[in-house]
Amino acid sequence: MTIINTLKIYEELRTKFDDEQAKAITGVVEKSLEEYKENEKDFLVTKIEFKQASAELRKEMADLRAELIKWMFIFWAGQIGVITGILFAFFK
């Protein structure tokens, strides 16, 4: 992560602007960096949060897999019932 030194920014701006303007610009940059640092927590994920989300996703996938197997069994049983009915109707 890059560390921005506002003192260097101030010194650089002081050569091109007067003292008050350089302080104002540096203050705005510093305030913006502080807001960024505070908001950074909202969109970055820690390793612990990632592991928790990964575990939740794995659990959901396992639940969906079980649900899919259940519905596949119901479908197969229904197909066997339909084929058996057709065969009984055909051979009578």
Beta strands, then each sheet from edge to edge (+ up, - down):
end
